[in-house]
Amino acid sequence: MVPGIRVHGAKVEDHEVTLDSLFREVPVPTKLGIPLMYKKMSGTGGDDSHIRNNVIVRFMADPDDGFAPADWQYGGAMGPAPPVVLARRDKLPFSSQDWAVIDDYISQWLDARSEAEEDCPQVSETFLTPAAFQTYLRGQLETHPAAFLPLQFPVGSTVIAAGLSVAELNGIEGEVVRYTRERVGVRFPNKDVTALKPE
């Protein structure tokens, strides 16, 4: 099981995901350096009568033209999109905070494309790079401090603990060794790995 998310209608929730051969690449996040995979789940996920917004459709936009492919054009006669699960191919956690940051970034990219008219390819070249996304992410950390922990704190990087209730660790250097959805696993000298929440 891999920490991922489940999307249905406008609802996005953290979910344990089993990656298998039916998962496919999500194009825009992949261009941003996030190896995100999706799988449409069978069935509708229950009563769909309340669904008026299929947030997954925008997320599946084609990097070349900004539109979701025809098989993602849910709504109207097609009805609502089925539940979709997403997880990272590299099996690092993908959380609802990660979703929120990427979804907002995709919205900004699509808005910039619609305003650019003739310069749409240039807008995409500017927006759809790992460096541009990482710059954007740094500006989102106040509202989403646990978003994309692997980008914020790469495995092997050194961190200095501060503000911990375990006072003897404050000011001590540790090495990042793993992640959960909201915590960074840090190995301190002569101590087991400690899960720290970024703030």
ZADO-1210 file (C-alpha; in nm, 4 decimals, padded with zeros to 6 digits):
<atoms>
<atom x="00.0000" y="00.0000" z="00.0000" code="MET" pos="1"/>
<atom x="00.1135" y="00.3490" z="-00.0882" code="VAL" pos="2"/>
<atom x="-00.0132" y="00.6727" z="00.0727" code="PRO" pos="3"/>
<atom x="-00.2191" y="00.8399" z="-00.1992" code="GLY" pos="4"/>
<atom x="-00.5574" y="01.0042" z="-00.2445" code="ILE" pos="5"/>
<atom x="-00.9064" y="00.9245" z="-00.3715" code="ARG" pos="6"/>
<atom x="-01.0985" y="01.1833" z="-00.5759" code="VAL" pos="7"/>
<atom x="-01.4720" y="01.1661" z="-00.6388" code="HIS" pos="8"/>
<atom x="-01.6688" y="01.4691" z="-00.7522" code="GLY" pos="9"/>
<atom x="-01.5287" y="01.7605" z="-00.5513" code="ALA" pos="10"/>
<atom x="-01.4196" y="01.5371" z="-00.2618" code="LYS" pos="11"/>
<atom x="-01.0466" y="01.4686" z="-00.2208" code="VAL" pos="12"/>
<atom x="-00.9354" y="01.2468" z="00.0651" code="GLU" pos="13"/>
<atom x="-00.6211" y="01.0674" z="00.1758" code="ASP" pos="14"/>
<atom x="-00.6386" y="00.6996" z="00.0840" code="HIS" pos="15"/>
<atom x="-00.4127" y="00.3936" z="00.0896" code="GLU" pos="16"/>
<atom x="-00.3521" y="00.2860" z="-00.2700" code="VAL" pos="17"/>
<atom x="-00.2291" y="-00.0395" z="-00.4211" code="THR" pos="18"/>
<atom x="-00.0331" y="00.0378" z="-00.7362" code="LEU" pos="19"/>
<atom x="-00.0837" y="-00.2109" z="-01.0201" code="ASP" pos="20"/>
<atom x="-00.0442" y="-00.2323" z="-01.3981" code="SER" pos="21"/>
<atom x="-00.3732" y="-00.0441" z="-01.4561" code="LEU" pos="22"/>
<atom x="-00.2288" y="00.2855" z="-01.3310" code="PHE" pos="23"/>
<atom x="-00.1485" y="00.5509" z="-01.5908" code="ARG" pos="24"/>
<atom x="00.0623" y="00.8647" z="-01.5812" code="GLU" pos="25"/>
<atom x="-00.0963" y="01.2030" z="-01.4992" code="VAL" pos="26"/>
<atom x="00.0570" y="01.4304" z="-01.7674" code="PRO" pos="27"/>
<atom x="00.0948" y="01.7746" z="-01.6046" code="VAL" pos="28"/>
<atom x="00.2347" y="01.6604" z="-01.2672" code="PRO" pos="29"/>
<atom x="00.4811" y="01.4395" z="-01.4559" code="THR" pos="30"/>
<atom x="00.6067" y="01.7467" z="-01.6438" code="LYS" pos="31"/>
<atom x="00.6472" y="01.9171" z="-01.3045" code="LEU" pos="32"/>
<atom x="00.8730" y="01.6340" z="-01.1849" code="GLY" pos="33"/>
<atom x="00.6042" y="01.4564" z="-00.9804" code="ILE" pos="34"/>
<atom x="00.5669" y="01.0936" z="-01.1000" code="PRO" pos="35"/>
<atom x="00.1937" y="01.0797" z="-01.0325" code="LEU" pos="36"/>
<atom x="-00.0189" y="00.7877" z="-01.1520" code="MET" pos="37"/>
<atom x="-00.3986" y="00.7468" z="-01.1629" code="TYR" pos="38"/>
<atom x="-00.6504" y="00.4676" z="-01.1885" code="LYS" pos="39"/>
<atom x="-01.0232" y="00.4992" z="-01.2508" code="LYS" pos="40"/>
<atom x="-01.2084" y="00.2805" z="-01.0043" code="MET" pos="41"/>
<atom x="-01.5004" y="00.0666" z="-01.1083" code="SER" pos="42"/>
<atom x="-01.8535" y="00.1782" z="-01.0294" code="GLY" pos="43"/>
<atom x="-01.9654" y="00.5200" z="-00.9300" code="THR" pos="44"/>
<atom x="-01.8667" y="00.5243" z="-00.5662" code="GLY" pos="45"/>
<atom x="-02.2263" y="00.5448" z="-00.4467" code="GLY" pos="46"/>
<atom x="-02.4981" y="00.8039" z="-00.4963" code="ASP" pos="47"/>
<atom x="-02.3704" y="01.0501" z="-00.7555" code="ASP" pos="48"/>
<atom x="-02.6811" y="01.2699" z="-00.7688" code="SER" pos="49"/>
<atom x="-02.5094" y="01.5425" z="-00.5614" code="HIS" pos="50"/>
<atom x="-02.1980" y="01.5675" z="-00.7816" code="ILE" pos="51"/>
<atom x="-02.1867" y="01.8933" z="-00.9734" code="ARG" pos="52"/>
<atom x="-01.8094" y="01.9342" z="-00.9959" code="ASN" pos="53"/>
<atom x="-01.5574" y="01.6815" z="-01.1282" code="ASN" pos="54"/>
<atom x="-01.2270" y="01.8321" z="-01.0088" code="VAL" pos="55"/>
<atom x="-01.0344" y="01.5410" z="-01.1584" code="ILE" pos="56"/>
<atom x="-01.1163" y="01.6594" z="-01.5136" code="VAL" pos="57"/>
<atom x="-00.9034" y="01.9772" z="-01.4860" code="ARG" pos="58"/>
<atom x="-00.6256" y="01.7732" z="-01.3244" code="PHE" pos="59"/>
<atom x="-00.6057" y="01.5547" z="-01.6374" code="MET" pos="60"/>
<atom x="-00.5417" y="01.8489" z="-01.8724" code="ALA" pos="61"/>
<atom x="-00.3153" y="01.7782" z="-02.1681" code="ASP" pos="62"/>
<atom x="00.0097" y="01.9803" z="-02.1371" code="PRO" pos="63"/>
<atom x="-00.0026" y="02.0654" z="-02.5085" code="ASP" pos="64"/>
<atom x="-00.3500" y="02.2164" z="-02.5352" code="ASP" pos="65"/>
<atom x="-00.4779" y="02.2569" z="-02.1775" code="GLY" pos="66"/>
<atom x="-00.7858" y="02.0397" z="-02.2346" code="PHE" pos="67"/>
<atom x="-00.8637" y="01.7057" z="-02.0762" code="ALA" pos="68"/>
<atom x="-00.8838" y="01.4236" z="-02.3340" code="PRO" pos="69"/>
<atom x="-01.2284" y="01.3169" z="-02.4539" code="ALA" pos="70"/>
<atom x="-01.2405" y="01.0175" z="-02.2188" code="ASP" pos="71"/>
<atom x="-01.2135" y="01.2649" z="-01.9257" code="TRP" pos="72"/>
<atom x="-01.4940" y="01.4974" z="-02.0390" code="GLN" pos="73"/>
<atom x="-01.7385" y="01.3969" z="-01.7687" code="TYR" pos="74"/>
<atom x="-02.0639" y="01.5742" z="-01.6947" code="GLY" pos="75"/>
<atom x="-02.3761" y="01.6101" z="-01.9022" code="GLY" pos="76"/>
<atom x="-02.4692" y="01.2869" z="-02.0824" code="ALA" pos="77"/>
<atom x="-02.1503" y="01.1141" z="-01.9577" code="MET" pos="78"/>
<atom x="-02.2481" y="01.1757" z="-01.5982" code="GLY" pos="79"/>
<atom x="-01.9997" y="01.2283" z="-01.3176" code="PRO" pos="80"/>
<atom x="-01.6482" y="01.0898" z="-01.3248" code="ALA" pos="81"/>
<atom x="-01.5955" y="00.7617" z="-01.1417" code="PRO" pos="82"/>
<atom x="-01.3847" y="00.7604" z="-00.8259" code="PRO" pos="83"/>
<atom x="-01.0162" y="00.7958" z="-00.9119" code="VAL" pos="84"/>
<atom x="-00.7172" y="00.7028" z="-00.6966" code="VAL" pos="85"/>
<atom x="-00.3795" y="00.8683" z="-00.7362" code="LEU" pos="86"/>
<atom x="-00.0368" y="00.7724" z="-00.6044" code="ALA" pos="87"/>
<atom x="00.3251" y="00.8367" z="-00.6893" code="ARG" pos="88"/>
<atom x="00.5075" y="00.5823" z="-00.9060" code="ARG" pos="89"/>
<atom x="00.8135" y="00.6205" z="-00.6783" code="ASP" pos="90"/>
<atom x="00.5880" y="00.5201" z="-00.3846" code="LYS" pos="91"/>
<atom x="00.6546" y="00.8388" z="-00.1884" code="LEU" pos="92"/>
<atom x="00.3451" y="00.9744" z="-00.0108" code="PRO" pos="93"/>
<atom x="00.0976" y="01.1861" z="-00.2085" code="PHE" pos="94"/>
<atom x="-00.1471" y="01.3726" z="00.0150" code="SER" pos="95"/>
<atom x="-00.4537" y="01.5920" z="-00.0111" code="SER" pos="96"/>
<atom x="-00.2204" y="01.8872" z="00.0644" code="GLN" pos="97"/>
<atom x="-00.0074" y="01.7874" z="-00.2347" code="ASP" pos="98"/>
<atom x="-00.3249" y="01.7693" z="-00.4453" code="TRP" pos="99"/>
<atom x="-00.4341" y="02.1177" z="-00.3321" code="ALA" pos="100"/>
<atom x="-00.1020" y="02.2735" z="-00.4309" code="VAL" pos="101"/>
<atom x="-00.0838" y="02.1035" z="-00.7730" code="ILE" pos="102"/>
<atom x="-00.4528" y="02.1686" z="-00.8447" code="ASP" pos="103"/>
<atom x="-00.4085" y="02.5393" z="-00.7733" code="ASP" pos="104"/>
<atom x="-00.0938" y="02.5472" z="-00.9874" code="TYR" pos="105"/>
<atom x="-00.2786" y="02.3806" z="-01.2763" code="ILE" pos="106"/>
<atom x="-00.5585" y="02.6385" z="-01.2409" code="SER" pos="107"/>
<atom x="-00.3064" y="02.9239" z="-01.2594" code="GLN" pos="108"/>
<atom x="-00.1411" y="02.7663" z="-01.5644" code="TRP" pos="109"/>
<atom x="-00.4785" y="02.7260" z="-01.7409" code="LEU" pos="110"/>
<atom x="-00.5767" y="03.0853" z="-01.6536" code="ASP" pos="111"/>
<atom x="-00.2459" y="03.2134" z="-01.7938" code="ALA" pos="112"/>
<atom x="-00.2999" y="03.0062" z="-02.1110" code="ARG" pos="113"/>
<atom x="-00.6475" y="03.1501" z="-02.1636" code="SER" pos="114"/>
<atom x="-00.5161" y="03.5064" z="-02.1240" code="GLU" pos="115"/>
<atom x="-00.2171" y="03.4479" z="-02.3541" code="ALA" pos="116"/>
<atom x="-00.4187" y="03.3671" z="-02.6690" code="GLU" pos="117"/>
<atom x="-00.1366" y="03.3287" z="-02.9262" code="GLU" pos="118"/>
<atom x="00.1431" y="03.2621" z="-02.6763" code="ASP" pos="119"/>
<atom x="-00.0056" y="02.9475" z="-02.5171" code="CYS" pos="120"/>
<atom x="00.3002" y="02.7314" z="-02.5965" code="PRO" pos="121"/>
<atom x="00.5271" y="02.9884" z="-02.4304" code="GLN" pos="122"/>
<atom x="00.3047" y="02.9932" z="-02.1195" code="VAL" pos="123"/>
<atom x="00.3237" y="02.6151" z="-02.0980" code="SER" pos="124"/>
<atom x="00.7020" y="02.6189" z="-02.1440" code="GLU" pos="125"/>
<atom x="00.7295" y="02.8676" z="-01.8572" code="THR" pos="126"/>
<atom x="00.4853" y="02.6971" z="-01.6187" code="PHE" pos="127"/>
<atom x="00.5362" y="02.3262" z="-01.6832" code="LEU" pos="128"/>
<atom x="00.8858" y="02.2730" z="-01.5453" code="THR" pos="129"/>
<atom x="01.0060" y="02.1259" z="-01.2166" code="PRO" pos="130"/>
<atom x="01.1903" y="02.4502" z="-01.1327" code="ALA" pos="131"/>
<atom x="00.8813" y="02.6693" z="-01.1863" code="ALA" pos="132"/>
<atom x="00.6685" y="02.4365" z="-00.9739" code="PHE" pos="133"/>
<atom x="00.9264" y="02.4261" z="-00.6929" code="GLN" pos="134"/>
<atom x="00.9379" y="02.8065" z="-00.6892" code="THR" pos="135"/>
<atom x="00.5588" y="02.8121" z="-00.6641" code="TYR" pos="136"/>
<atom x="00.5630" y="02.5487" z="-00.3877" code="LEU" pos="137"/>
<atom x="00.7952" y="02.7598" z="-00.1710" code="ARG" pos="138"/>
<atom x="00.5307" y="03.0334" z="-00.1785" code="GLY" pos="139"/>
<atom x="00.2607" y="02.7898" z="-00.0583" code="GLN" pos="140"/>
<atom x="00.4326" y="02.6535" z="00.2526" code="LEU" pos="141"/>
<atom x="00.2596" y="02.8877" z="00.4953" code="GLU" pos="142"/>
<atom x="-00.0833" y="02.7520" z="00.4004" code="THR" pos="143"/>
<atom x="00.0343" y="02.3974" z="00.3125" code="HIS" pos="144"/>
<atom x="00.3409" y="02.3271" z="00.5298" code="PRO" pos="145"/>
<atom x="00.3288" y="01.9504" z="00.4730" code="ALA" pos="146"/>
<atom x="00.2909" y="01.9680" z="00.0942" code="ALA" pos="147"/>
<atom x="00.5515" y="01.7798" z="-00.1074" code="PHE" pos="148"/>
<atom x="00.7769" y="01.6904" z="00.1824" code="LEU" pos="149"/>
<atom x="01.0185" y="01.5026" z="-00.0496" code="PRO" pos="150"/>
<atom x="01.0793" y="01.8271" z="-00.2411" code="LEU" pos="151"/>
<atom x="01.1151" y="02.0333" z="00.0751" code="GLN" pos="152"/>
<atom x="01.3340" y="01.7829" z="00.2606" code="PHE" pos="153"/>
<atom x="01.5081" y="01.5408" z="00.0207" code="PRO" pos="154"/>
<atom x="01.6252" y="01.2069" z="00.1616" code="VAL" pos="155"/>
<atom x="01.9812" y="01.2502" z="00.2841" code="GLY" pos="156"/>
<atom x="01.9457" y="01.6209" z="00.3560" code="SER" pos="157"/>
<atom x="02.0421" y="01.7603" z="00.6954" code="THR" pos="158"/>
<atom x="01.7878" y="01.9370" z="00.9134" code="VAL" pos="159"/>
<atom x="01.8223" y="02.1093" z="01.2497" code="ILE" pos="160"/>
<atom x="01.5402" y="02.0446" z="01.4949" code="ALA" pos="161"/>
<atom x="01.3742" y="02.3464" z="01.6560" code="ALA" pos="162"/>
<atom x="01.0649" y="02.3977" z="01.8702" code="GLY" pos="163"/>
<atom x="01.0279" y="02.0312" z="01.9640" code="LEU" pos="164"/>
<atom x="00.8682" y="01.9144" z="02.2885" code="SER" pos="165"/>
<atom x="01.1636" y="01.6731" z="02.3188" code="VAL" pos="166"/>
<atom x="01.3940" y="01.9584" z="02.4183" code="ALA" pos="167"/>
<atom x="01.7193" y="01.7612" z="02.3940" code="GLU" pos="168"/>
<atom x="01.6736" y="01.7345" z="02.0156" code="LEU" pos="169"/>
<atom x="01.6364" y="02.1097" z="01.9612" code="ASN" pos="170"/>
<atom x="01.9458" y="02.2444" z="01.7856" code="GLY" pos="171"/>
<atom x="02.0642" y="01.8936" z="01.6889" code="ILE" pos="172"/>
<atom x="02.1360" y="01.8029" z="01.3259" code="GLU" pos="173"/>
<atom x="01.9634" y="01.4994" z="01.1821" code="GLY" pos="174"/>
<atom x="01.9383" y="01.3269" z="00.8456" code="GLU" pos="175"/>
<atom x="01.6103" y="01.2942" z="00.6539" code="VAL" pos="176"/>
<atom x="01.5457" y="00.9240" z="00.5882" code="VAL" pos="177"/>
<atom x="01.1729" y="00.8853" z="00.5053" code="ARG" pos="178"/>
<atom x="00.8245" y="01.0418" z="00.4974" code="TYR" pos="179"/>
<atom x="00.4621" y="00.9975" z="00.5869" code="THR" pos="180"/>
<atom x="00.1867" y="01.2221" z="00.4491" code="ARG" pos="181"/>
<atom x="00.2480" y="01.4940" z="00.7078" code="GLU" pos="182"/>
<atom x="00.5800" y="01.4110" z="00.8734" code="ARG" pos="183"/>
<atom x="00.9472" y="01.3844" z="00.7909" code="VAL" pos="184"/>
<atom x="01.1409" y="01.0908" z="00.9387" code="GLY" pos="185"/>
<atom x="01.4717" y="01.2213" z="01.0761" code="VAL" pos="186"/>
<atom x="01.7562" y="01.0105" z="01.2134" code="ARG" pos="187"/>
<atom x="01.9394" y="01.1885" z="01.4939" code="PHE" pos="188"/>
<atom x="02.2736" y="01.0637" z="01.6317" code="PRO" pos="189"/>
<atom x="02.2250" y="00.7782" z="01.8824" code="ASN" pos="190"/>
<atom x="01.8455" y="00.7914" z="01.8473" code="LYS" pos="191"/>
<atom x="01.5737" y="00.6061" z="01.6565" code="ASP" pos="192"/>
<atom x="01.4130" y="00.7801" z="01.3599" code="VAL" pos="193"/>
<atom x="01.1876" y="01.0587" z="01.4833" code="THR" pos="194"/>
<atom x="00.8815" y="01.1765" z="01.2852" code="ALA" pos="195"/>
<atom x="00.8782" y="01.5569" z="01.2738" code="LEU" pos="196"/>
<atom x="00.5939" y="01.7764" z="01.1527" code="LYS" pos="197"/>
<atom x="00.7141" y="02.0787" z="00.9526" code="PRO" pos="198"/>
<atom x="00.5850" y="02.4145" z="01.0641" code="GLU" pos="199"/>
</atoms>
